Amino acid sequence: MAENYDLIVLGSGPGGYVAAIRAAQLGLKTAIVERELLGGICLNWGCIPTKALLRSAEVYHHMRHAEAYGLSPVQPGFDLAKVVERSRGVAKQLNQGVTGLMKKHKIAVHMGDGVLSGKGKLSVTRDGKTTDLTAKNIIIATGARARNLPFAKTDGKRIWTYRHAMTPSEMPSRLLVIGSGAIGIEFASFYSDMGAEVAVVEMLPRILPAEDEEVSTFMAKALAKQGMSIRASAKVKKLDVGDNGVTAQIEDKDGKLSTEEYSHVIAAIGIVPNVENIGLEGLGVEADQRFHIKTDEYCRTNVEGLYAIGDVTDGPWLAHKAMHEAVIAAEHMAGQHPHPMDKHNIPGCTYSRPQVASVGFTEATAKEAGHKVRVGKFPFIGNGKAIALGEPEGFVKTVFDEETGELLGAHMVGAEVTEMIQGYTIGKTLETTEAELIGTVFPHPTISEAMHESVLAAFGRPLHI
């Protein structure tokens, strides 16, 4: 006999487990189905363990530059296996934390492969045993996986996805990173700081193409200054894998072909939603041309009682977007009245060195949307805390509607900006204008003062430049 629930969540990544917790808080009898590890890709193989790796690289960078801080220089080194071990330990600790949260909220956990077997029905198979579940509502939160290169599949030896790059058996000597979104730039930054010679190839005209153009330009120069080769408007046409490395054929923007040798390659060219073999076709679930499930403002699919959240739906493909969708979906099915998602209020972060963070319109997209804008910019070199930290490179840029003073977007590059962007995100959620931001007291000395100065600059009132 089938086990009956109010809600079944298929997938336990950031979106899935948050949806289950919020539903349980609202009194819904909830089950979650996971085929691998609670916490999904983000917690186990993505967001969290990569930040642990990047922290190791950051510490190693500071060790190698200790003399700049008046400290006695030493001869630093690293044990790659221990760096990876620390990263995996962080992921394991958080996986156990999610397991504890499921118990705390009395959420039934079914480990195995879940398949929709009908409307409101889902079967879970593990070790040849199948369990049937039913529920009034089901949330699809199966996430996505790395996209393979069309001409060379990842093999885990010479051609890596992010997952292979997180658990390397050896340190690359010459690394080619294909794609310059957040994932590509983060791994480029990590391996460069750990001593690899790194090249980044991006087919679009600039790296971090989703960011404001000034941020992309700054980052290209900053990474090149660190020793990376940055090649935009370029394409990798062919990869030949050998026992000791990879031969890459690269076409530059002028059409010139070059052949170069690398020890390893990371493919960071996007994601593919995990929609296969979970029963979507049988229910007639609608998807877009890239196979992402179509949803409305409350995360409902075209099938009654079936919701979808996170990377299996349209972008941006970010863990915090998935978690927010999780709350919207759970509250909606419980009869609450949640606000729909406003994608302009979703911050984006890249945890490279230097860091990048943004929210809302870029200057260009604001103008394209018909806004007459006021733009402010403040460099970190004018900020006392940034100078004291030895991190004077970077800036904050803010974009406002000239007529109303509405904060349209904010863009930051430099130390700790991934922690600071939330200030502007809160401001956008509260529909703030320049008047409230100008009237806000920022603590001194902090890097966040650059946020205030950027707003002041947009309205001709900067104090420190």
Number of C-alpha atoms within 10 A of each C-alpha: 6 12 12 17 18 19 28 32 29 29 26 29 27 26 32 32 29 24 31 31 23 20 28 21 15 15 11 18 19 27 28 25 26 24 18 14 19 27 26 23 22 19 24 25 20 17 16 17 25 28 17 19 22 23 17 19 23 17 12 18 18 14 17 15 16 14 12 11 12 8 10 10 13 11 6 11 10 11 9 15 14 10 18 21 14 16 24 20 14 18 23 17 12 17 18 14 13 20 16 12 16 22 11 11 17 16 21 16 18 19 17 19 20 27 19 23 18 13 17 21 19 25 20 22 16 13 7 7 8 13 15 17 22 22 21 16 21 28 26 27 30 30 30 19 17 17 16 18 18 8 11 13 14 18 11 18 18 20 25 22 24 19 17 17 23 19 19 15 13 11 17 22 15 19 27 26 25 24 24 28 18 20 25 27 23 22 25 27 24 24 21 24 24 20 15 19 19 28 20 24 24 25 19 16 12 21 27 24 15 15 22 20 17 16 25 18 14 17 25 20 13 16 21 16 10 13 15 20 16 20 24 19 16 23 20 21 13 17 20 12 19 10 8 12 20 22 18 19 17 20 20 18 15 8 11 9 15 12 12 12 16 20 22 25 28 25 24 24 19 17 16 16 20 19 20 11 11 18 17 19 12 11 14 10 15 16 18 10 7 11 16 22 27 19 20 12 14 23 25 21 22 17 15 12 16 23 25 31 31 31 26 25 28 18 12 15 17 18 20 16 22 27 20 19 24 30 21 24 26 28 20 18 22 17 9 12 11 14 11 15 16 10 12 14 21 19 22 22 19 20 24 28 25 20 20 27 24 31 24 24 23 23 24 13 14 18 13 11 9 9 16 15 22 21 21 23 22 26 22 24 18 19 23 18 19 23 14 11 11 13 17 19 17 22 25 27 27 31 28 26 20 16 10 11 17 19 26 27 26 30 29 30 28 25 24 19 25 20 12 16 23 18 13 24 21 12 17 21 13 9 11 16 18 22 12 11 19 17 9 10 10 16 9 11 12 13 25 22 20 27 31 23 27 26 29 22 21 21 16 12 14 17 11 13 11
